[in-house]
């Protein structure tokens, strides 16, 4: 069985793109909080999530950095080589469902975001 469920906050605005075949795809980066260990806060786990089709378009339209989401999907592993023939690999979640946990975005600022220590937030 390959099922994963996550709740976290977007660390950046979604990136909507279209494949050569016209399929919408959106990449999300989630900061998933971890339980305290020995009373000390643990840094979040950062997870890449990919959505497709209508779900990708809805995610791009309604979500932005700082919004909370619940994701259900499957874990996949990809390998590729860049233009210089250097190997790369990545685990990512292919979303079957993305549930918006905050109210829809409006023309104001996103809800308060957790503070990250310098260097913790990706990119």
N, C-alpha and C positions, 0 to 999 in steps of 0.2 A: 504494500500500500504506500502511495506517495501523496500525502495530503499535508498541507501546512496551513496554520491559522496564525495571523499576526494582528496586533493592534499597535499602532504607532503614529507618529507625526511626520508629515512630509518635511524633508530637509531643504527642499527647493521646489520651485514651481514645476508642474509636469511638463514634459517635452513631447508634444504631439508631432508625429511624422507619418508619412504614408509610404508604403512599400512600392516598388515598381509596378506591382499588380493592383495598386490602389487601396490596399488594406490599411486602415488607420491603426497606429500603434503608439502607445504612450509609455514612457519610462518614468517610474517613480523611485525615489530613494526615501526609505522609512528609517526613522530612529525609533527603535523598539526598546522601551525601558526594561531594566532587569531588577530583580529583587535585591533588597539590601543583603549584604553578607557581613555577618558579625557587627551589625549596626551601622555599617558604612555604605554609602551610596556607591553603586557600580555604574560605570559608563554605559550608555546605551549600545545596543547592537545595531549596526547599519545594514539594511537589507535592500537589494535592488529588486524591483517589481516591474513586470511588463504586462500591459493590458492590450487587448486587440478590439477591433471593429467598433461597434456603437459604444461599448463600455469605455474604450480609449477616448472617444470624442467627448463623452459625458465627463470623464475624469478631467480632461484638459479644460473643459468649459467651467466646471464647478469647483475645482480644487485649486489650492495655492499653498505655498510654503506655510508651515505651521498648523495646517488642518489635520485633525485626527481621522484616521480611517481604520476599518477592520478589513483584512484581506484574507480570503480563502483561495488556495490554489495548490500548485504542485511545484516541487523543487526540480530545477534542471541545471545541467552542467554543460557549458559550451567551451569549445577550444577553437582557436583561429590563429592565423599568422598575419602580422601587419605587413606594410609595404616593404619593410626591410627584412622580411622573413623571420622576425622575432616571434616566438610562440607566446600566446596569451591564453588565459582561461578565466572563467567566472561562473560562480553559482548565482542563480537568480530564480525568483518566484514567478511563475506564469500564473497570473490571476484568473480564477474562474469567476470570482465575485469580489467587488469592492463596495463596501458599505460606508457611506459618508456619516461620520459621527458628530460633526459640528453643523450648525446651521449653514445654509448656502452662503457662498461669498457674496458680498455686496461691494459697493464702491468705497468702503472704508478699509481700515487696516485689518489684517488677520487677527485671530484671537492670540492672547499672550502665548509665547513659546517658551519652552524650558531653556534655561541658560546652559550653554555648553562651554566647557573650558577651552581655551585656545588650542587649536589643533585637533579637537575631537570631531567637529563637524566636517564632513567630507567636502571636497572641492574648495 
